[in-house]
Amino acid sequence: MKNLHATYLLGGAAVGAANGLFGGGGGMIAVPVLKAAGRSARSAHATAIAVILPASLASAAVYLFCGLVPFAVLLPVSLGVFAGGAVGARLLSRVPPRAVTFVFALFMLAAGLRMIF
């Protein structure tokens, strides 16, 4: 059990660091860490979203304080994220776990390729 807590703690630190450094992406670390720790695909994705909230709030506070947030885009993007998050959360219980993992992997691959090229 101690190893599992250490895995969660170190994984959480990596998630927070990724969110703070890159402005997102912590979920791409959280999901594999949680799956490696024995969580199901659905549980890993749902937990990743739940743990991203405090990391995102902490990062957002720093970004706001430093004047890095363009307020003209904050509200419309926030509304879109809220709506998309609600739809995605409802879909998670309806989509087969293998499909969720496959689509997640495709998004990770596409994001990585886009950043390289």
N, C-alpha and C positions, 0 to 999 in steps of 0.2 A: 504494500500500500504506500510506503514511503516513496518508492520509485515513481509511482503513479502521480503522487503529489508534486514531486520534483519535475516530472514531465510537464504537468499542467502549469507549474510556476514558470519554468523556462520557456515553454511554448507561449504562455501569456506575455512574458517579457518580449519575446520576438514579435508577437502580434502588435503590441503597443509601440515598439520601436519602428516597425514597418509603417504603421499608420502615421506616426509622428513624422518620420523621415520622408515618406513618399506621398503623404496625404491620402492614403488608402492602401488597400492590398493586404491588410492584416488577415482578412478572411481566407486568403489564399494560403496563408501559413496555418491558421487555426484549424481549418478543415482537415488537412493531412495529419496534423498533430493529434487531433481528437480521434480520427479514425485509427491511427497507429496505437492509441491508448485504449482501443476496443469499443469506441462508440459506433453505432450504426451510421450509415450515410445520412439519414434524415436527422438523427440526433446531432451529428457533427455539424451539419449545415445550420440547424436551428440554434445550437449553442454558439456557433461562430458569430451569428448575427447578434445574439444577445450580449456576447462579450465585446463586440466591436463598439457598442454604444458608449460605454465609459471611456474607451480609448479614443473614440472619435470626439467625444465631448472635451476631453483633456486637450487633444490636439487643436480642436476648433477654438478653444479659449486662448491658446497661445497664438494661433494665427490671427484671431480677431484683435488681440492686444497689440500685435506687431503691425497691424494695418495691412495685412496681406489678403483680406477678403473683399472682393468687389461686391458691394451691397446691391448693385443693380442686377446681379445674377443670383444672389443668395435666395431670395424668395421663390422665383420660378423653378430653380433647380431643386430646392427643398421640397416644393409641392410635388414635383415629378418623382423624386426619390421616395417620398411618403406613399404616393399612389402605387408606384412600381413595387415597393416593399410589401404593401398589403396584398397585391395580386400575387407576387412571388411566394409569400408565406402561405397563401391559400392553395397555390398549386403544389407546394412541397408535399402535402399530405395526399395528393392525387396522382403524382407522377411516380413510377416505379423507381426504387432506390438506384438501380444500375443506370437508369436513364439520367437521373440527377447527377451521378458521379461522372458519367460520360460527357454530358453537356458542360459541367463544371470544368472538366479537363480540357475540353475544346476551347472554352473561354480563356483558360490559363495559357494554352498554346497560342491562341490568336493574339492575346495581349503581349506575350513574350516576343512573338515574331514581329508584331507592329513596332515594338520598342527597338528591336534590332535593326529593322529596315525602315 
